[in-house]
């Protein structure tokens, strides 16, 4: 069994100690969720494990053939590469064979009469057969299709930032290393892609460590939890729900121990102050115990909740209104005769397909973009606070407290009292020694938390939130969600985070693209359940009545025929599916003769489940390709 061993890992950045003598093991098939407030070093730990950074001290050891692949938050590719070239940039023999084959296929597609291209394709095909790489090629196409990138001939430079992140995700998934390191893999994924990724990771045969804000995702894919807190690493068995239970128990135990230490300390302090004359050598042990108690007092540190107790300005009855709103962007319809009436206590969640215009709607409501047609009205008392996906431009040499003081010297609270900016920084988990820190030294998550604090200090009464869960840690998100439940104004939020939408929003706008928007009253979970039921009913009706095509869910076709590469894939995919089915039957037959060897049976069952998942993906790919065949 392959393991990665970490011993006494220590890392500091400036005055901050990120890791203090961390030691742990990552076992084969460990599915680990890594959490902690922003700035505790989650991304830094992944970089150390990926050997993209070095610790101040400590050792990371594993087998000589141990393979690690890392998905960073910001994915960087050569803009001139195609999607295929970027995805197949690994160094394994199978990936090299597939990359060589895809390049030869592209050359042949460009000029089918070129004899050099024909010879290169023949050699590439032979290499694919030799390395048995056909299944890997199909898996790549399936993964990219599930992640919303069906055209592998696109240039990286033509993709959006979110699409580049998905290409990076595909790149690490297809290599199936011993250890996957995933930093916010669900960012830029819609709920359908997230559901598929959950299924993929649940069947993954290696180990992975992932950082994510998505609590439903953590619950569904993890079997261990790591929490970084004040330089220490706490380990928990089970998923996120188990972590919450065990953490509460741990903190309660630590508080009880701290209380006992304080009581004993008071007793010993009283004895020390009594000034007993001529203390003998027998009493030196008691004096030493007092010094030890004094040294170890206040050891318990907890991740305190971020308290958002800030007053809001009064909001009148008239808030925001759109009538017959129309807007297009790059020849794509975003809004088409769109109607919206926002009232004082509304909680509106906006979700749906990437690139369908969700953020554009927020920009229109914030007054940053004008409508092409229609009417936009805003109430006189409205004060908008807009939490954008990107922070405002900030001088990196500006100090944190100075940045906030530009918004307000004193902060009014809901009870009418005031508090200082320094106090608000502490409530947002920025200790006093950090207040003079320049903003350029903060982590990305810390900058986002600071940006949120400044936004709220300005006392808005309408909040526009664009993907807040992409950057805020779970602790801050939890308190933000609680704050929104008490917020006196209106909230409109764009998000793919099912948990966040469930907890904060009362009605949903689902952007389907091309100006089509579905409305739903209720939670995101209810909407997805209803959508799944609808899809099942449609599938059943299609099966029972093949003549009635009007009830099928419309498949968005972006082309009319297969590319040359897809035609070659179509010609081979049924044989590959048949080969995979044979392998599944062989594994099942081996299970039948394994007798009472339960360990062997479990291993075989996992292999069967993994191959059945691949077969399901291939079936999905087959269905996609079949749309364009005559």
N, C-alpha and C positions, 0 to 999 in steps of 0.2 A: 504494500500500500504506500503510495507516494504522499509525502508530507513536506510542508514548508515550515521551518523552525525559525522563530524570531527570539533572540536573547538579548535582554538588557538594552533595548533600543532607546536612545536619547537624542533629542533634537531641540535646539533653541533657535528662535528668531529674535534678534535684538534682546529686549528685556523679557520676552515671553518664552516660557518653557512649554513647548508643545507636547513632548513626550518625555517621561521621566522613568527610565529603566523598564520599558514595556517588554514583557515576555509572553509569548503565546504560540500555539500551534495551529496550522491550517491543515485539516485532514482532507483526504480524498472525499469528494461528494459533500463537503461542508458548503452550505448555502448561507452566507453570512451577510446580515444587514449591519452597516456601520453608521451610527448616528452620533449626534452631539451638536451643541450650539455652534453657530458660525464663528470661525476663528479658532476652534479647538484643534484643527489640524487634520480633518478627515481627508481632504484632497492631498495634503502633504504626506499622510501615511500611505495612501495608494501610490504616490510617486516613489516613495522609498521602497515599497514592495516591488514596484516595476523596475527598480534600479535606474530611475531617471533622476534621482537625487541621492545624496549620501548622508548617513546619520553622523552626528557628532561622535557617537560611540555605539557599540552594539554590533551584533552579527546576525545576518540573514543567511540561512543555509538550506539547501535542498538537494535532491538527486541531480546528477550532472546533466540528465536529459529532461529536467523539469522545465516545461514551457509556460511562460506567462505572457498574456496579452492585456493591454491597458487601453481603455477608452477614457480620454480626458474630457473635461467639460468643454474645452474649446478644441475642436478638431481642425488640424491644418493639413491641407493637401496642396500639391502642385496644381495650380489653376488650369494648366494645359493638359493634364491627364484626363482620360475618359473615366467614367464610373468603373468600368471593368478593370482598367489598369490600376486604379486606386485600390479597389477591393482585393485584387489578386496580387498585392504587393508583398505577400508573405514569402518565407524562404523554405517552406516544406516542399518535398518533391511533388505532391499532388497539386499544390497551388501553382508551382512553377509550370507544371504540365497544363493546367487549366488556363493560366495566363498566356502561355505560348499558343494554345489552341484558339483562344478568343482573338488574339492578334492576327493569327493566320486566317481565321474566319472573316474578320473584318476586311483584310486585304482581298480575299476572294470575293466578298460582297461588293467591294469597290470596283473590281475588274475581274469578272469571272473568266475572261479569255487569256489572262496573263499566265503563261506556263510556269513562271517562277512562283507565283502565288498558289497555283494548283499543287506544285510539288511541296511547298511549305505546308499547305493544308494536309496533304497526305501524311507527311512526317509527323505533324502535330496530332493527327488522328491516331496514328500508331502509338505515339507516346501516351495518349489518353488511355488507350487499351492496355498498354503495358503497366501503367500506374493505377489502373482501375479507377479513373478519376471522373467517370461520367456522372456518378451520383453526386459528387462534390459540385460539379458544374450546375447540375439541376438544383441542388440545395441553395447555391448562391442566388440563382435567379428567383427561387421561391422566397428566400429571405428578403431580397430587395423588393420584390413585388409586395410582400406583406408589409414592408416598411414604407411603401408608397413611392418607390423609384423603379418603375418597370423598364425604363429605357437605359440600358447599360452603356450605350454608345454616347450618351450626353457628356459634354465637357464639365469638369468640376466647376470651372468658372461660371457656368450657366446656372448653377444651383443656388438656392437660398441658403442662409446660415443653418436653418433647421434641417434642410435636405443633406447638407454636408455632415451634420451630426449623425444622421441616419446612415449615411454611407460609412462613416467611421464605426458605427455600431455593427453594421453588416460585416465589415472587414474583420473585426475581432471575433464575431460569432462563428463565422465559417471555418475558422482555423481550429476550433475546438481544442484549446490548450488545456494543460493541467489546471491552470488557475486563470480565471477571468477577473479583471479589475474594472469595474464599471462605475464611473462618476456621473451621477444623474442621468442614467440611460433613458428615463421616461420623458425628459425635457424634449419638446418639439414632436412628441408622438401624440396622435389622437387616440381616443379610447379603444378603437378597434385594433390599432397597432399595439397598444399596451396589453390588451387581452391576449394577442398572439404571443408577445414577448413573455408574458407570464407562463403560457403553455410551454414555450421553448425552454425556459429556465427550469421549470419543474421537471423536465425530462433530461436536463443536462447531466452528463455522467461525470464531469469534472467538478472542481470546486470553484466558487466565485465569492468575491466580496464586492458589495455594491453600496454606494451612497445614494440615497434618494429621500425626497420629502414625501413621497406617495405612500401613505400609511396602509391603504388597501393592498398595494403592490407588495410592501414588506410583509404583510400578513399572509399573502398568498404564495410567496416564493422562498421564504427563509426558514431555516431550521436552527440557526444560531443568531444571536445578536451581540454586537460589540458596541459599547458606549464609551466615547472619549469624554472625559470630564476632569478638568484641572490637572492635566498632564498624566492622568491614570487611565487605564483601560479596564472596564468592567465587562465580564463575559456572562452571557445568559443562554440557557438552552431554550429552544423553541422559537416561535415567531414573535412579531411585534406585540401581540396581545399578551403572550406569556411574559415578555420583557416588562410591560407596564406593571403587571402583578408582582413580579420578582423584584423590580426596582423599588416599588413602594415598600415591600417587606424589608429590603436591605436598608433603605434610608430610615425606616422606623427603628430597626435594630441599632443602627449607628447613633441615632438620637438618644436612645435609651442608654447606650454605653457612654455617650458624651455627658448625659445628665449625672450618671454615677461618678464619672471623673470629676465633674464640677463639685459635687457634694463632698467627695473625699478631699479635693483640693482645699475647700473652705475649712474643713476640719484641720488639715495639716497647716494651713496658713495661720489659723488661730493659735495652734501650738507653737509655730515659729515666732509669732509676734509676742507670745507670752514671755519670751526672753529668758528661758530657763537657764539658771546660772550653772557654770561648770558642767556643760553637757559632756558626757563621757563618750568613750569610743563606741559603746553599745548603741548610742543614739545617732551615730554617723549614718547608719543604714537608713534611718527614718528621714534624716536631712536629705540624703541622696534621693529617696523616694519622692520627697517634696519637689526637688529640682526636676525629676523626671516628669512628674505630673504637670509642672509649670511648662515644661518644654512641649508636652503633647496635648496641652489644652487647646480647644478650638480646632481640632484636626478635621472634624466633620465639615465637608464642603458640599453643598447641594446646588443643583442647577435651578436657581430660583426662577419663578415665573416672571416674565416681563410684564410689569403692570402698566397698562395704558389708561391712565386716569386723567384725561384731558377734555376740557369743556369744548363744546361746539357752538357755533353761532346759530341764532334762531333761523329756522327755515319756514318760509311762507307756504301757502297752499300751491302756488304755481312753481313748478320745479323745471322739468325739461319736456319739450314736446317736438316731435317730428311729424310733419304731414306731407304725404306724397313725395317722400324723400327719394331722390335718385342720384346715384354716383357710380361712375366707372373708373377703373384704374388699369392702365396698360391694356385697354380694350376688353377688360374683364368686368362684367357687371357685378358690383358689390351690393348696391341697394336698388330696388325697383319698386317704386311707389310704396315705400316702407312707412309704416305708421308706428309711432311710439309715444306713449304718455307715461312719464315718470312722476310718481306721487311721493309724498313726504317720506313714507317708511318702506318704500319698495326695496326688494332684494331680488335683483335680476342677474342670473348667470348666463353667460354667453359662451357657447362651446361649438364644436363641429370641426369640419375639415380644415387642415392647414392651408393657408393661402386663400381662404374664402372671404376674408375681409373683416374679421372680428376686431382686430386692433384698429383698423380704419374707422370703424363705427365709433370707437372710443375717441379717436382723434377728432372726428366730426363733433361729438358731444363736448369735447374740451375746447372747441373753437379753433383748432389748429388746421383744420381742413374745411373748406366751404363746399356746400352741396352744389351739384350741377343744376338741380331743379328741386322744387319743393320748398317747404318752410321749416325753419328751426327757431324755436322760441325758448328763451331761458328766463327764469324768474329773477326779479330784482334782488331778492335776498340770497340767491344761490352763491355759494363759495365752493368752487370745485377743487378738490385735492386729487391730483392725477398721479398714480403710482405707475410709471411707465416701465417697459422692459429694460430700458437703458437709463442709468442715472444721468442727471444733469451734469454738464461739464463742470468739474471742480478742480481748482488749483491743487495739485498733489502736495504742495508745500504748506497749504493752509492747515491749521490745527483744528482738531475735532470741535473743541468748545467754541472756537471762533466761528466756525461754519454754522453752528446752531444759534449763536448769539446774533447772527445777521438776521435770523427769523424773529427772535424774541429774547429779551433778557430774562423775563419771568414768564412762567407758564401757568395759565389759569386752569384750575381743576374743576371737576363737576360740582363739588360742594361750595364753590365760590372762592376758596383759598388759592394762594399762589405758591409755586415752588420754583427753585432755581433750575437753570439749564443743567448745571452739574448734577443735581439730584436726578433729573430725568435721564441723564446719561448712565448713572448708576443703575436706575431701574431697568434700563435697556442692556444690562450686563456689560457695561463698559466701566471697569473699576477706575478709581480716581487717578491712579498712576498713568492711565492711558489718555486722559483728557487733553494733555498737551501733545499727544502723538500727531504727527502729520498724516493727512488722509492717504497719502501715497504709500504708507507702510501698512495700511489695513488690508485684510483679505477681501476677496470679492464679496463674500457673504456679509462681512462686517460693514462694508460700504453700503450694501443694500439695506441693512438694519438701520444705519445712520440716516440714510435717505428717507426711510419710512418715518423715523422719529421727527425729522424736520418737517415732513409733510403734515404730520398730525399736530405739531406745535402751532402751525398756521391756522388751526381751528376750522377746517372745512366742514361743510354740512352736506355735501354730496361727494362721495368717494368713487373714483373710477380706478379700478385695479386691473392692470394688464399682466396676467400670468404671475401673480405674486408668489405662487408656490415654487416657481423655478429657482428662486435664489434664497428664500428664507428658510431657516432651519425649523425643525418640527416644534421645538419649544416656542419659538416666536410665532409660528403659524397658529399654534394652539391658543395663545393669548390673543392674537389678532382675531381669530374666530370668535372667541368669547367677547372681545370688544365690539365686534360687529353686531353681535346679538343684542347689545345694549346701546348701540349707536343711534342717536336721535334722528339722523338724516337718512338719505337714500344711498344705496350701494349698487353699483353695476360692475360686475367682475367677469373678465375673460379668463377661462381656465379649462384645462383638461383633467385636473385633479378631481377624481370622483368624491373623495372624502371631503375636500374643501367645499365643493359644490353642495354636497349633501348637508353639511353642517351650517352653511351660511345663506343659501339661496332658496327662494320660494317659487320662482318660476324661471323657465329656461327658454332661451332663443338658440336653436340649433342651426348653424349655418351649413347648408349643404353645397354651396357654391353656385355661381351664375345667378346670384340674387335670390335663390330659393332659401327661405328661412322657415323652419318649423317651430311652432310654439307649444310649450308644455307646462302645465301647472303641476308642480310636485318636485320630488327629489331626482337627482341624477340616477340613483339606483332604480327608482320606479320607472324612469324613462327607458333605461337600458333593458329592464325586465320586459317592459311592454314591447320594445323593439324586437327583442329576441323571440317573444311569443308570436309577434306578427310574422317574423321571418320563418318560424316553424310552420305556422298555419299556411303561409304562401307555398312553402316547400311541399307540404302535404297535399295541397290542392293541385299543385303542378304535377305531382306524381299521379294523382287520381284522375286528373283531367288534362291530358297533354294538349288538347285542342284549345284550351283557354289560356292564351299567353298573356292576356292583359293583367293578370294578377301577379305576374312575376315582378320581383324587385328589379328596377331598372339598373342595368349595368352601364356605367359611364364609359363609352367607347371613345378613345382618343385617336383611333386610327381605323382604317378599313381593311388592311391586310397585314400579314406577318412580314417582318423583315426577313432578309436572307438568313440571318443567324437564328431567328425564332423558327423559321421553317425547318432548319436542320434539327433544332431542339424538338420540334413537334414530331419529326420523323423517328426520333430515338426514344421519346419519353415513355411510350407504352412498353417497349422492351425493357427499359430501366425499371418501370413499375412492376413488371412481371418478375424481373430478377429480384427485386426487393421482397416481393410476396413469397418467392421461393425461400429466401433467407429467413423470413419470419417463420415459415413452416418448418424449416430445418431446426431452428431454435426451439420451437414448440416440441418437436420430436425428441430433441435432446433433453428437454424438461421431463418428458414422459419416462425416460430411462435413468433419471438422476436419483430415483428412489427417495430416501429420507435425508439426503444431503441438502439441508435447508439453505445453507449459505450459497451453495451452487445454484439452487432453484431461484433464490432471490436475485442473484447476479444475472441469470438467464432471463428472468422476468423483466428486469430493468432494460436489458438489451432489446427484448421484444417490444416493450413500450416505446423505447427510443426510435426503433425502426418503424413502428406503426405511426409515430408522429411524423417521421420523414415521409412515409407513404401518404399520409393525409395532406402534407404540404405539396407533394407532387400531384396529388389529385386536384388540389386547388389550382396549381399551375396548369394542369391539363385543361381544366374548365376555362381558365383565362384564355389560353391559346386557341381553344376550340371555337371561341366566338368569331375568330377571324379566318376560319377555314371554310371552304365551300363544300 
